[in-house]
Amino acid sequence: MGLTILGLSGALSHDPSAALYIDGKLIAAVEEERFVRDKHAKNRMPYESAKFCLEQAGITPAQVDIVTIPFAPISLFGSKARWHYAKRYWYAPDRSLDALLTGNRRFKRYRKKILWCLEQLGFDAKKVRLEPVEHHLAHASSAYHCSGFTEKTAIMGIDGKGEYATTFFGYGENGKIHKIKEFYDPDSLGGLYGALTEYLGFEMLDGEFKVMGMAPYGDAAKYDFSRLAKFEKGELIINTDYANVIGFRRYKDKGKGYYFSPKLIEWLGPKREGDIADDPYVHYAASMQALFERLALEMMDYYLGDILRETGRLAFAGGCALNVKLNQRIIARPEVKELFVQPASGDAGTAVGAASYISVQNGVPVEKMEHVYLGPAYSNEDIIAACARHPNKPEWEKIDDVPQEIAKVLVEGNPVAWFQGRMEFGPRALGGRSIIGCPSVKGVADRINEQIKFRERWRPFCPSMLDTVAEKMLSVDHPSPFMTFTFDVNDEWKRRVHEVVHEDGTARAQVLKREYNPRYYDLMKELEVMTGNGVVLNTSLNRRGEPMVCSPTDALNMFFGSDLQFLIMEDILVMKARNGGS
């Protein structure tokens, strides 16, 4: 066995994960939340996820050459980062001084926790080779090294913040990453979007995509958000009178401090509460999305425009790379030939990023990321055993032709819980752990929302489609294996698959090649035979507020805790109707 590298993320108290490379091949990658059943697994270490990666590879801790983490010490004199933080947060002198005097305390604390976690896994803490990688370099590596791009590639990273950096611009050439520019906290476009996410009544680091889903219902022209941030002379400046605030500038309510100030409330009115997306909040969401897109594109043009005009390749990661509307605007740029968005672009993906970076540093290039089926899989025997143990005593039957049988159930208007193969890495269900529906059946999306997902009515559902369908249905021909882009849907298809087209006429599409998920592909082929459309409605297999399902027991718990009637796990079909509708 050659070079074995285990990447562990979780430095920033949320989204811990693990990823394992052996000789440049990504053997496994998985989020801790899926095992511990706690969304985002806050303040946990990636214990279960690391354990799974080792088991999947069939190796012991002693066979791991390097463990790497996406969080590094930042020098006081080798970087402007800590000085910038201290200066911009002058109004909270305790934090400013802390950044200057003990600015790597978080790193030391994290390193200590990781070493403890490794000991629990059976590593020898005295012998383990632990290599830190700067957070944004890990994001950059996860995008560039996994993209498969061989020519010079522009690299962009935008998120809340890492150690101190919030934004990264650079390029990759011959496997090496070159940094052009970084911005530092509090000047963070991701942080600003997160602060407005909180104001709009959602949780930061969780609800940003809900704001993005709400935006098409509003009118961005109704409110001018330009006072919140500006990009001029090559610098991003967030207005910390309103957002990205700390200390006494925070708006506080019921003992909780927010990342916006009372001044934002004075300007825009009370913080949104409840589930209804109404006036003026839909317009605020639209205005925030518009400002975000404008500034991100201005920054991209300023720092990466020349490289993009030269080669047309862009690799993008960081939590903000999951903003599919921004990605649609980037693809529309004439100078951009291809955009690669690392599918687990948030902090969970930095486990892959740190490990891929260290692999390349050690002379072993990593393979292109073609799919994200990198988690656990379960056999029919495992599934039957889980049914036998389950308190609801599900009745099951083994079926022969899963794609054909399930396509019939879908065409009759039923949503189906679809559990097949290895679980996906990253936030998108891509036909491993999905709830699926027939997108031409009127009302199926509302039915899934009300009865199963228990989530906001205005959240869109997405299509998975055959690669042969994409060129007819979508207005742009661009690879989209991971649901990281939206596309305008051609008019005829808006009518044909109305359940997966959002308010603004777009769809966040997964375009599937058969080799990466044959059974899911064949299901869509059956739907094409029956309905004329090789498209399926796809949303993640979970209930609101829960992580995506991992094991058969998780699937059964979710199934019996919702109004779903059909659950197919590998070849095993569970139906409620036979259980008296229990």
GUNULO-187292 format. One record per atom (N, C-alpha, C): residue in three letters; x, z, y. Coordinates in steps of 0.2 Angstrom, whole numbers, plus 5000, padded with zeros to 4 digits. Atoms other than C-alpha are relative to their C-alpha. Example, Ala and Ser with C-alpha at 12.3 -4.5 7.8 and 13.67 -1.06 7.14 Angstrom:
2
ALA500450004994ALA506250394978ALA500450005006SER499649994994SER506850364995SER499650035005
This chain:
582
MET500450004994MET500050005000MET500450005006GLY499650014994GLY500749955017GLY499850065005LEU500149954995LEU500350035034LEU499350025001THR500749975000THR498850155034THR500050045006ILE500149964994ILE498250215051ILE499250025000LEU500749974999LEU496750335054LEU499950015007GLY500249994993GLY495950325071GLY499450055001LEU500549944999LEU494950485077LEU499850005007SER500249994993SER493950485092SER499550065001GLY500449944999GLY492950625100GLY500350045006ALA499649974995ALA494050675115ALA499550035005LEU500449984994LEU492650685128LEU499450034998SER500649965002SER491450795118SER499449974998HIS500650045002HIS490250655113HIS500349944995ASP499950065004ASP490250515100ASP500650004996PRO499550005004PRO491550575088PRO500049944994SER500050055005SER492050435075SER500750004997ALA499450015003ALA493350385063ALA500149924998ALA499950075003ALA494150215058ALA500650004996LEU499450005004LEU495450165045LEU500249934999TYR499750075001TYR496550015045TYR500650014995ILE499550005005ILE497649975030ILE500349935001ASP499750075000ASP498849825033ASP499649965005GLY500350044995GLY497849765048GLY499349994998LYS500650015002LYS496249765038LYS499550065002LEU500549944998LEU494749875045LEU499650024994ILE500349985006ILE494249965029ILE499350045001ALA500649964999ALA492950085036ALA500050025008ALA500149974994ALA492250145053ALA499350025001VAL500749975000VAL490850265056VAL500050055005GLU500149954995GLU490150385069GLU499850064996GLU500149935003GLU490050575065GLU499250015000GLU500749984999GLU488250585071GLU499549974994ARG500450025005ARG487650485056ARG500050044994PHE499949955005PHE488250615044PHE499750075001VAL500349934999VAL487750775053VAL499350005003ARG500750004998ARG486050705059ARG499950035007ASP500149974994ASP486350755077ASP500349945005LYS499850054996LYS486350615090LYS500550015005HIS499350004996HIS488050585099HIS500450064997ALA499649955003ALA488650735089ALA500550045005LYS499649974994LYS489150825105LYS500450064997ASN499649955001ASN490650945104ASN500250014992ARG499850005007ARG490950905086ARG500749964999MET499450035002MET492550845077MET499849944995PRO500250055005PRO492550685067PRO500250014993TYR499849985007TYR492750775050TYR499649964995GLU500450045005GLU491350695040GLU500249925000SER499950074999SER491750525047SER500749984997ALA499350015002ALA493650535043ALA500050014992LYS500049995008LYS493250605025LYS499749944997PHE500350065003PHE492150455022PHE500549945000CYS499550055000CYS493550335028CYS500550004994LEU499549995005LEU494750405016LEU499749994993GLU500350015006GLU493550405002GLU499849934998GLN500150075001GLN493050225005GLN500649964998ALA499450035002ALA494850175004ALA500350034993GLY499749975006GLY495150284989GLY500750035001ILE499349974999ILE496650374997ILE500050075002THR499949934998THR497250545000THR500350015007PRO499749994993PRO497750625017PRO500849985000ALA499250015000ALA499650615011ALA500149925000GLN499950075000GLN499450425010GLN499949975007VAL500150034993VAL499050405029VAL500650005004ASP499450004996ASP500550355039ASP500050035007ILE500049984993ILE499950385056ILE499250025002VAL500649984997VAL498450475064VAL500049995008THR500050014992THR497950415082THR499450025003ILE500649984996ILE496850475095ILE500049965007PRO500150044994PRO496150385110PRO500050045007PHE500049954994PHE496650515123PHE500750025001ALA499349995000ALA498350545130ALA500250045006PRO499849964994PRO499350655142PRO500149955006ILE499950054994ILE499450575160ILE500550045005SER499449974996SER501050605170SER499850015007LEU500249994993LEU500850685187LEU500449955005PHE499650044996PHE502250575194PHE500049924998GLY500050075002GLY502150415183GLY499349965001SER500650044999SER500350375188SER499750045006LYS500349974995LYS499250395203LYS499450044999ALA500749985002ALA497750455193ALA499950075002ARG500249934999ARG497850645195ARG500050015008TRP500050004993TRP498350625214TRP499349985003HIS500650034998HIS496850515216HIS499450044999TYR500549955001TYR495650635208TYR500050065004ALA499949944996ALA496350785218ALA499749985007LYS500150024993LYS496150685234LYS499249995001ARG500750024999ARG494350615231ARG499650064999TYR500449945001TYR493750785225TYR500250065004TRP499749954995TRP494450875240TRP499550065001TYR500549954999TYR492750965242TYR499950064995ALA500049955006ALA493051055225ALA500750024999PRO499349985000PRO494751135228PRO500350024993ASP499849975007ASP494751225211ASP500249944996ARG499950065005ARG494551055202ARG500649965002SER499450044998SER495850965213SER500650034998LEU499449975001LEU497151095211LEU500150004992ASP500050005007ASP496751105192ASP500349934998ALA499850065002ALA497050915191ALA500849995001LEU499350004999LEU498750935199LEU500550054996LEU499649955003LEU499351095191LEU500050004992THR500150005008THR498651085173THR499649944998GLY500450065001GLY497950905172GLY500049984993ASN500050025007ASN498350885154ASN499750054995ARG500349945004ARG497451045148ARG499549974995ARG500550025004ARG496050945141ARG500349964994PHE499750045005PHE497250835131PHE500350054995LYS499749955004LYS498150985124LYS499550044995ARG500649975004ARG496451065119ARG499849964994TYR500250055005TYR495950905110TYR500450004995ARG499550015005ARG497550885101ARG500050064995LYS500049945005LYS497451065094LYS499449994996LYS500650005005LYS495651035088LYS500149954995ILE499950065005ILE496150865080ILE500450034994LEU499549975005LEU497550955071LEU499650054995TRP500449965004TRP496351085065TRP499649974995CYS500450045004CYS495150955059CYS500449974994LEU499650035005LEU496550865050LEU500250054994GLU499849955005GLU497051025041GLU499450014995GLN500650005004GLN495251045035GLN499949954995LEU500050065004LEU495350875028LEU500650004994GLY499450005005GLY496950915018GLY500649985002PHE499450034997PHE498250845030PHE500550065001ASP499549954998ASP499850945032ASP500249995008ALA499950004993ALA499850985051ALA500749995002LYS499250004997LYS501751005052LYS500349934999LYS499750075002LYS502050835044LYS499649945003VAL500450064998VAL500650725051VAL500349975007ARG499750044995ARG501250595063ARG499449985005LEU500650014996LEU499950605077LEU500249975007GLU499850044994GLU500050475091GLU499449995005PRO500650014995PRO498950475107PRO500149935003VAL500050064996VAL498450315115VAL499550015006GLU500449994994GLU497750315133GLU499349974998HIS500750025002HIS495850305132HIS499849935002HIS500250064998HIS495650145142HIS500449944996LEU499650045004LEU497050065132LEU499749994993ALA500350005007ALA496150105116ALA499449955001HIS500650044999HIS494550025124HIS500349925000ALA499750074999ALA495649865129ALA500249974993SER499850035007SER496349855111SER499549994996SER500650015004SER494649875103SER499749935002ALA500350074998ALA494149715113ALA500549954999TYR499650055001TYR495649615113TYR500349994993HIS499750015007HIS496449645096HIS499549984995CYS500550015005CYS494749635087CYS499749935002SER500350064997SER494249475097SER500249934996GLY499850075004GLY495249345086GLY500349955005PHE499750044995PHE495749265103PHE500849994999THR499350015000THR497449185101THR500449985006GLU499750014994GLU497749125118GLU500050055005LYS500049954995LYS498049225134LYS499250025001THR500749975000THR496449335136THR500050055006ALA500249954995ALA495749425151ALA499750064997ILE500349945003ILE495349605147ILE499750055005MET500449964995MET494049715156MET499750064996GLY500349945003GLY493549895152GLY499750045005ILE500449964996ILE492249985161ILE499650064997ASP500449955003ASP491550155157ASP499950065005GLY500149944995GLY491150335164GLY500750025002LYS499349994999LYS492950395162LYS500450024994GLY499649985006GLY494350425150GLY500450075002GLU499649954997GLU495750545155GLU499950015007TYR500150014993TYR495650495173TYR499749935002ALA500250074998ALA495450315173ALA499249984998THR500750025001THR493650235174THR499949934998THR500050075000THR494050055174THR500749974999PHE499450035002PHE495349935167PHE500049935001PHE500050075000PHE495849765171PHE500749984997GLY499450025003GLY497249675161GLY500049934997TYR500150065004TYR497649535150TYR500450014993GLY499749995006GLY498249515132GLY500349934999GLU499750065001GLU499549385127GLU500550014994ASN499649995006ASN500449365110ASN500050074997GLY500249945003GLY499649525104GLY500250065005LYS499849944996LYS500349635119LYS499550005006ILE500549984994ILE499149715132ILE500450015006HIS499749994994HIS499749705150HIS499450035005LYS500549964995LYS498849825163LYS500149975007ILE500050024993ILE498449745180ILE499850055005LYS500349964995LYS497449875188LYS499550054997GLU500549955002GLU496550045185GLU499750035006PHE500349964995PHE495250135195PHE499950074997TYR500049935003TYR495150325193TYR499450045003ASP500649964998ASP493750455194ASP500150035007PRO500750025001PRO492650475204PRO499849935001ASP500250074999ASP492750295207ASP499849964994SER500250025007SER491750245192SER499349965000LEU500650045000LEU490450105191LEU499550034994GLY500449975005GLY489950185174GLY499750065001GLY500249934998GLY489850355181GLY499450005005LEU500550014995LEU488750295195LEU499349984996TYR500650025004TYR487550205183TYR499750064996GLY500249945003GLY487550365173GLY499750055004ALA500349954995ALA487150475188ALA499349975001LEU500750034998LEU485650355192LEU499550014993THR500449995007THR485150365173THR499750075000GLU500249935000GLU485050555175GLU499450015005TYR500550004995TYR484050535191TYR499349974998LEU500650035003LEU482850415182LEU499750044994GLY500349965005GLY482450555170GLY500349994992PHE499750015007PHE483650505155PHE500650045000GLU499449965001GLU485150585148GLU500649955001MET499450044999MET486850515153MET500349994994LEU499750015006LEU487850435140LEU499549984994ASP500550025005ASP486250395130ASP499449965003GLY500650044997GLY484850325142GLY500249945004GLU499850054996GLU485850195151GLU499649934998PHE500450065002PHE485050055141PHE499350005001LYS500749994998LYS483350125145LYS499949985007VAL500050034993VAL483750095163VAL500049935000MET500050075000MET484249925159MET499449964997GLY500650035003GLY482649895149GLY499450015005MET500549994994MET481649965164MET500149955005ALA499950044994ALA482449855177ALA499649935001PRO500450074999PRO481549685173PRO499350025003TYR500649994997TYR479949775178TYR499950015007GLY499949984993GLY480549815195GLY500249945004ASP499750054995ASP481049715211ASP500650035003ALA499449974997ALA482849745216ALA500049995007ALA499950014993ALA482549675233ALA499650065004LYS500449954997LYS481349825237LYS500450055003TYR499649954998TYR482749945239TYR500749985000ASP499350025000ASP484549925245ASP500450054998PHE499649955003PHE485750025235PHE500749995002SER499350024999SER487349955243SER500350065003ARG499749944998ARG487650125251ARG500450044995LEU499849965005LEU488050195234LEU500749994998ALA499350025002ALA489650095231ALA500249945003LYS499850074997LYS490749955238LYS500749994997PHE499450025002PHE492149855232PHE500349965006GLU499750044994GLU493349795246GLU500750014999LYS499350005000LYS495149755247LYS500350024993GLY499749995006GLY495349765229GLY499950074997GLU500149935002GLU494749945228GLU499250024999LEU500749985001LEU493050015221LEU500050075003ILE500149934997ILE492450165231ILE499250024999ILE500649975001ILE490950265225ILE499850055006ASN500249954994ASN489950365239ASN499950074997THR500149935003THR490250545233THR499550055004ASP500549964997ASP488950605245ASP499450004996TYR500650015004TYR487650535233TYR500150014992ALA500050015007ALA488350515216ALA500750014997ASN499349985003ASN489850555204ASN500250075003VAL499849934996VAL489850735212VAL500150054995ILE499849945004ILE490550895205ILE499950065004GLY500049944996GLY490451075210GLY499450015004PHE500649984996PHE489251135224PHE499649945003ARG500450064997ARG488750955229ARG499549984995ARG500550035005ARG487750935213ARG499350035001TYR500749985000TYR485850935213TYR499950054993LYS500149955005LYS485351085202LYS499350014999ASP500749985002ASP483651115193ASP500050034993LYS500049965006LYS483251245180LYS500650014997GLY499349985003GLY485051295178GLY500449944998LYS499650065002LYS485651115175LYS500349975006GLY499750044995GLY486851025186GLY500049934999TYR500050085001TYR486750835188TYR500649975004TYR499550044997TYR487950705193TYR499849965006PHE500250024993PHE486950665209PHE499950065004SER500149954995SER486750765225SER499350015002PRO500649994996PRO485250835234PRO499949955005LYS500150064995LYS485550695246LYS499749944997LEU500350065004LEU485050565233LEU499250015000ILE500749985001ILE483350665231ILE499749995007GLU500350014993GLU483150665250GLU499949935002TRP500150074998TRP483350475251TRP499549974995LEU500450035005LEU482450425235LEU499450034998GLY500649965002GLY481150565232GLY500250034994PRO499849965006PRO481050675217PRO500249964994LYS499850035007LYS481850645200LYS499449984996ARG500550025004ARG480850545188ARG499950054994GLU500249965006GLU479950645174GLU499549974996GLY500550035004GLY479050595159GLY500149934997ASP499950065003ASP478850435150ASP499849935003ILE500350064997ILE477950315162ILE500549975005ALA499650044995ALA478950185171ALA499649975005ASP500550024995ASP478050165187ASP500449995007ASP499750014993ASP478350125206ASP500150075002PRO499550054998PRO479550165214PRO500650004995TYR499550005004TYR480650205199TYR500249944996VAL499850065003VAL480650035191VAL500449965005HIS499650044995HIS481249965207HIS500750035001TYR499349975000TYR482650095208TYR500449974994ALA499650035006ALA483150035190ALA500249935001ALA499850074998ALA483149855196ALA500550005005SER499550004995SER484149895211SER500750034998MET499449985003MET485449995201MET500349954996GLN499750065005GLN485649855188GLN500349955005ALA499750064996ALA485849725202ALA500650025004LEU499449974997LEU487149835211LEU500650004995PHE499549995005PHE488049865195PHE500349934998GLU499850075002GLU488049675190GLU500549975006ARG499650034994ARG488649625208ARG500750035000LEU499449974999LEU490049745209LEU500549984994ALA499650025006ALA490649715191ALA500349935000LEU499850074999LEU490749525194LEU500549995005GLU499550014995GLU491649545210GLU500750034998MET499449985003MET492949655202MET500349964995MET499750055005MET493149535188MET500349945003ASP499750064996ASP493349385200ASP500750025003TYR499449984996TYR494649485210TYR500650014996TYR499449985004TYR495749545196TYR500149954994LEU499950045006LEU495449425182LEU499849925001GLY500250074999GLY494849265190GLY500549944998ASP499550055001ASP496449165189ASP500149994992ILE499950005007ILE496649215170ILE499449964997LEU500650045003LEU494849155166LEU500049935002ARG499950074999ARG495148995175ARG500549964996GLU499450035004GLU496748965165GLU499849994993THR500150015007THR496049005148THR499350014998GLY500849995001GLY494149055149GLY499850054995ARG500149955005ARG494349195137ARG500050075003LEU500049934997LEU493749375141LEU499850054994ALA500249945005ALA493749535130ALA499850065004PHE500349954996PHE492649675136PHE499850064996ALA500249945003ALA492449855131ALA499950065005GLY500249954996GLY491950025137GLY499350005000GLY500849995000GLY490150095138GLY499649955003CYS500450054996CYS489649975151CYS500049934997ALA500150065003ALA490049825140ALA499449994996LEU500650015004LEU488449865131LEU499449985005ASN500550024995ASN487549815147ASN499949924999VAL500150075002VAL486849655140VAL499849955005LYS500250054995LYS486149585156LYS500749985004LEU499350024997LEU487949595164LEU500349954996ASN499750055004ASN488549505149ASN499749935000GLN500450074999GLN487249365151GLN500349975006ARG499850034994ARG487849345169ARG500849974999ILE499350025001ILE489749335163ILE500049944996ILE500050065004ILE489349205150ILE499849945004ALA500350054996ALA488449105163ALA500549975005ARG499550034995ARG490049085174ARG500449944997PRO499750065003PRO490848915172PRO500750014998GLU499349995002GLU492548985170GLU500150044994VAL500049975006VAL492049085155VAL499849964994LYS500250045006LYS492148995139LYS499750044994GLU500349955006GLU491949145127GLU500150075002LEU499949934998LEU491649325130LEU499950044993PHE500049965006PHE492049445116PHE499850075002VAL500249934999VAL491149615117VAL500150044994GLN499949965006GLN491749745105GLN499350044998PRO500649985001PRO490149795096PRO499850085001ALA500149934999ALA490449985097ALA500450015006SER499650004994SER491049975115SER500050075003GLY500049934997GLY490650155119GLY500650044997ASP499449965002ASP491850295115ASP500150004992ALA499950015008ALA491450285096ALA500549954998GLY499650055002GLY492350125096GLY500850015002THR499349994999THR493950195103THR500450024994ALA499649995007ALA494450255085ALA500349944998VAL499850065002VAL494550075081VAL500549975005GLY499550034995GLY495450035097GLY500750045000ALA499449965001ALA496750175095ALA500449984994ALA499750025007ALA497050125077ALA500349935000SER499850074999SER497149935081SER500750005004TYR499550004996TYR498349975095TYR500750024997ILE499449975003ILE499550075085ILE500249954994SER499950055005SER499449945071SER500549955003VAL499650064997VAL500049805082VAL500750035003GLN499449974998GLN501349925090GLN500550004994ASN499649995006ASN502049945072ASN500149934997GLY499850075002GLY502149755070GLY499549974995VAL500550035005VAL500549735059VAL499449985004PRO500650024997PRO499249625068PRO499350024996VAL500649985003VAL497449665065VAL499549944999GLU500550065001GLU496049545058GLU499550005006LYS500650004996LYS494649485069LYS499450044997MET500649975002MET493049585069MET499549954999GLU500550055001GLU491849475061GLU499350034999HIS500649975001HIS490549605056HIS500150085001VAL499949924999VAL490149795058VAL499750044994TYR500349965006TYR489549835040TYR500650044997LEU499349975001LEU490949965039LEU499850084998GLY500249935002GLY489950125034GLY499850014992PRO500249995007PRO489250195017PRO499549954998ALA500550045003ALA488350095005ALA499750044994TYR500249965006TYR487250164990TYR499749954995SER500350045006SER486750094973SER499350014999ASN500749995002ASN485050074966ASN499950074996GLU500049935003GLU485550234955GLU500050055005ASP500049954994ASP485950334971ASP499350015003ILE500750004997ILE484250284978ILE499550034996ILE500549975004ILE483250324963ILE500150084999ALA499849935000ALA484150494962ALA499750045006ALA500349974994ALA483650524980ALA499350015000CYS500750005000CYS481850484977CYS499850064995ALA500249955005ALA481850604962ALA500150075003ARG499849944997ARG482550744973ARG499550015006HIS500349994994HIS481450714988HIS499350044999PRO500649965001PRO480050844991PRO499349965000ASN500650044999ASN478750704995ASN499949964993LYS500150045007LYS478950634977LYS499849935001PRO500250074999PRO478950454982PRO499949964993GLU500050055006GLU478350324969GLU500449945002TRP499650064999TRP479450174968TRP500049954995GLU500050055006GLU479650014959GLU500649955002LYS499450054999LYS481149894957LYS499749935000ILE500250075000ILE480849724963ILE500649954999ASP499550055002ASP481749564958ASP500249965006ASP499950054995ASP481649444973ASP499950045007VAL500249964994VAL481849564988VAL499949965006PRO500250034994PRO481949435002PRO499349975000GLN500750035000GLN480349344996GLN499550055000GLU500549955000GLU479349494992GLU499950045007ILE500149964993ILE479749585009ILE499849955005ALA500350054995ALA479449425019ALA499349994999LYS500850005000LYS477649425012LYS499750065003VAL500249934997VAL477449605017VAL500049995008LEU499950014992LEU478049555035LEU499549955003VAL500550054997VAL476949405037VAL499350035000GLU500749964999GLU475449515033GLU499950055005GLY500149964993GLY475849605049GLY500350074999ASN499749935001ASN476749765041ASN500750005003PRO499349984999PRO478349835048PRO500350034994VAL499649985006VAL479649875035VAL500650035002ALA499449974999ALA481049995034ALA500549974995TRP499550045004TRP482549895028TRP500750034999PHE499449965001PHE484049985020PHE500449964995GLN499650055004GLN485349865013GLN500750015001GLY499250014999GLY487249865010GLY500350065004ARG499749944996ARG488449965021ARG499750005007MET500349994993MET487850045037MET500449975005GLU499750024995GLU488249975053GLU500450055004PHE499649964995PHE489650035065PHE499849985007GLY500250014993GLY489050055083GLY499350015001PRO500749984999PRO487350075091PRO499549954998ARG500550055002ARG486549915085ARG499850004993ALA500250025007ALA485549895069ALA500149924999LEU499950075001LEU486049725062LEU499949984993GLY500250025006GLY485149715046GLY500350044994GLY499849955005GLY485949865037GLY499550064999ARG500549944999ARG484850005043ARG499549985006SER500450034995SER483449915052SER499250024998ILE500750015001ILE481549925055ILE499849935002ILE500150074998ILE480949745054ILE499349985000GLY500750025000GLY479349655058GLY500049925001CYS500050074999CYS478749475059CYS499849995007PRO500150004993PRO478949425077PRO499449955003SER500650044998SER477449305077SER499450034999VAL500649965001VAL476249435073VAL499850045006LYS500249974993LYS475349495089LYS500050084999GLY500149925000GLY475549685092GLY500550034996VAL499649965005VAL476849725079VAL500550045004ALA499549964996ALA478149785092ALA499650065003ASP500349944998ASP476849905100ASP499850044994ARG500249965005ARG476349965083ARG500750044998ILE499449965002ILE478150005079ILE500250055005ASN499949964994ASN478350085096ASN499650074999GLU500449955000GLU476850195094GLU500050044994GLN500049975006GLN476850235076GLN500650034996ILE499449995003ILE478650235071ILE500550035004LYS499549984996LYS479850245085LYS499950055005PHE500249954995PHE478850355096PHE500450005006ARG499650014994ARG479750285111ARG499749975006GLU500350034994GLU479450215128GLU499749934999ARG500350075001ARG478250065128ARG500449945003TRP499750064996TRP479249965140TRP500749984997ARG499350015002ARG480849965129ARG499949934995PRO500150075004PRO481149785121PRO500250014993PHE499750015007PHE481349735103PHE500449945000CYS499550055000CYS482649615098CYS499949964994PRO500050045006PRO482749465086PRO500749994997SER499450025004SER483949435072SER499849934998MET500250075002MET483949245068MET500649974996LEU499650055004LEU484749115057LEU500549975005ASP499650034995ASP486249035065ASP499849925001THR500350074999THR485348865063THR499450005005VAL500549994995VAL483948935074VAL500250015007ALA499849984994ALA484948995088ALA500049945005GLU499950064995GLU485348825096GLU499349975002LYS500750034997LYS483448785097LYS499750055004MET500449954996MET482848955103MET500350025006LEU499749974994LEU484149005115LEU500349955005SER499850064995SER484648915131SER500849995000VAL499350014999VAL486548945129VAL500350014993ASP499750005006ASP487648905114ASP500650055000HIS499549965000HIS488749055112HIS500050054994PRO500149965006PRO489249165097PRO499750075002SER500449934999SER488149325096SER499950044994PRO500149975006PRO488449415080PRO499850075000PHE500049924999PHE488249595087PHE499450025005MET500549984995MET486749595099MET500350035006THR499749984994THR487849615114THR499949965006PHE500250044994PHE487149485125PHE499249985000THR500750035000THR485449425131THR500049935002PHE500050074999PHE484949245132PHE499349985003ASP500650024998ASP483549155141ASP499749964994VAL500450035006VAL482249105127VAL499749935003ASN500450064998ASN481648925128ASN499350004999ASP500749994999ASP479848905132ASP499650004994GLU500450015006GLU479148845116GLU500150064995TRP499849945004TRP480048995107TRP499750065003LYS500349944997LYS479349125119LYS499350004997ARG500650005003ARG477649075112ARG500050024992ARG499950005007ARG478249065094ARG500250074997VAL499749935002VAL479149235093VAL499950055006HIS500249964994HIS478249325107HIS500250085000GLU499949925001GLU478549505100GLU500850025002VAL499349994999VAL480449485103VAL500349985007VAL499850034993VAL480449415121VAL499950055005HIS500149944995HIS480749545135HIS499649975006GLU500450024994GLU479749545151GLU500349955004ASP499750054996ASP481049435160ASP500249944996GLY500050075003GLY480949295147GLY500750004996THR499350015004THR482649345138THR499950044993ALA500049965006ALA483049415121ALA500750024998ARG499349985002ARG484549515115ARG500149984992ALA500050035006ALA484949415100ALA500650024995GLN499450005005GLN485949435084GLN499949934996VAL500050075003VAL486449265077VAL500450014994LEU499749985006LEU486849285059LEU500349944996LYS499850055005LYS487949185047LYS499950034993ARG500249975007ARG487549205029ARG500550044997GLU499449975004GLU489249255023GLU500050085001TYR499949934998TYR489149425032TYR499450054998ASN500549965003ASN487449485026ASN499549954997PRO500450055003PRO486749365013PRO499250024999ARG500749985001ARG485149465009ARG499650005006TYR500350004994TYR484649485027TYR499849935002TYR500150074998TYR484949295030TYR499549974996ASP500550035004ASP483949255015ASP499350025001LEU500749984998LEU482449355021LEU499849965006MET500250044994MET482449255037MET499949934998LYS500150075003LYS482549095027LYS499350004997GLU500749995002GLU480949155018GLU499550005005LEU500450004995LEU480149195034LEU499949935003GLU500150074997GLU480549015040GLU499649964996VAL500450045004VAL479748945025VAL499250025001MET500749984999MET478149045028MET499749995007THR500350004993THR477949045047THR500349955004GLY499750054996GLY479148905053GLY500550035004ASN499549974996ASN480249035062ASN500550044996GLY499549965003GLY481849095055GLY500350065004VAL499849954995VAL481849245066VAL499650074997VAL500349945002VAL481449435062VAL500150055006LEU499949954995LEU481049575074LEU500450064997ASN499549955003ASN482449705072ASN500150065005THR499849944996THR482649885078THR500350054995SER499649965004SER483650025072SER499550054996LEU500449955005LEU483050135057LEU500150075002ASN500049934998ASN482750295066ASN499450025004ARG500549984995ARG481450395076ARG500450025006ARG499849994994ARG481650425094ARG500450075000GLY499649944999GLY483050555098GLY500450014994GLU499649995006GLU483850535080GLU500549955000PRO499550055001PRO485350445075PRO499749954995MET500250055005MET485250285064MET500050034993VAL500049985007VAL484850325046VAL500749984996CYS499450015004CYS486350335034CYS499950004993SER500149995007SER485850395017SER499349984998PRO500750015002PRO484350355006PRO499650075002THR500349944998THR483850545009THR499749995007ASP500250014993ASP483850505028ASP499449965001ALA500550055000ALA482850355025ALA499350024998LEU500649975003LEU481550445015LEU499750055005ASN500249954995ASN481450585028ASN499749975006MET500350034994MET481150465042MET499449964998PHE500550035003PHE479950365031PHE499350045000PHE500549955000PHE478850515028PHE499850045006GLY500249974993GLY478950575046GLY499849955005SER500250054996SER478250415052SER499449974997ASP500650045003ASP476750295049ASP500249944997LEU499850065004LEU477850165040LEU499750014993GLN500350015007GLN477050105024GLN500549974995PHE499650035005PHE478450015016PHE500850015002LEU499249995000LEU480350055013LEU500349974995ILE499750035005ILE481449945004ILE500850025000MET499349985000MET483150014999MET500449974994GLU499750045005GLU484249894990GLU499449964996ASP500550035003ASP483049834976ASP499450054999ILE500549955002ILE481949994976ILE499550005006LEU500650004995LEU480249974985LEU499650075000VAL500449944999VAL479450134991VAL499449995004MET500650014996MET477650124997MET499550065000LYS500449944999LYS476450255004LYS499349994997ALA500750015002ALA474850174999ALA499950034993ARG500149975007ARG475150224981ARG500150075000ASN500049925000ASN475450404986ASN499450035004GLY500649974997GLY473750424993GLY500150005008GLY499950004993GLY474450385011GLY500350065002SER499749944998SER475450545011SER500549995006
